[in-house]
Amino acid sequence: DAFAEQRVYLLSMRADLSHKREHHEEALAASVERIRICEEQFGEEHSKLLNALISHATLACKIPGCPGGEETARRAVSMAQSAGHESRLADAWISLSETLRMKRQFRESEKALREAIAEVSLTKAETWRGMELHRRLGDLLTARSDCAAALTEYETAARGWFDTTTSGRPPE
């Protein structure tokens, strides 16, 4: 209903503002409440729930220790896979990779990106989403000083970036 949608939106804003004020517990609590309402009002496979899960994992990454981020990101990946949210699958994988990176689990983060690249390439998701996965993998490899492998990922990411117009792509 409209009331639930407004509440979800307000909780999203509250989480964001609380985070900006470094009130981490308040931000996480608002985000968890957003997830709960989405589950109750929209169901286990609804895109609003997937958005809430990805946002929560992203928020957790910005807080020391990344509390609850990995579990939420894994749930987002699983949901995107099972519910067929192809266009958000890459975002779910990115949230998982990022939570692992923030927890200094670099090999696991790289593994998640490689799995994401393989899986997203088989979907009808926008091309730029795959490019973004390659770019992020390049960043991880650069941090590990594996420059040759990083360059390959960056070149893959750049291929076609300016040639192909695609909706929803962030500005260059």
Secondary structure as GFF3:
##gff-version 3
##sequence-region A 1 172
A	DSSP	alpha_helix	2	20	.	.	.	ID=ss1
A	DSSP	alpha_helix	24	42	.	.	.	ID=ss2
A	DSSP	alpha_helix	47	61	.	.	.	ID=ss3
A	DSSP	alpha_helix	69	83	.	.	.	ID=ss4
A	DSSP	alpha_helix	86	102	.	.	.	ID=ss5
A	DSSP	alpha_helix	106	120	.	.	.	ID=ss6
A	DSSP	alpha_helix	127	143	.	.	.	ID=ss7
A	DSSP	alpha_helix	147	158	.	.	.	ID=ss8
###
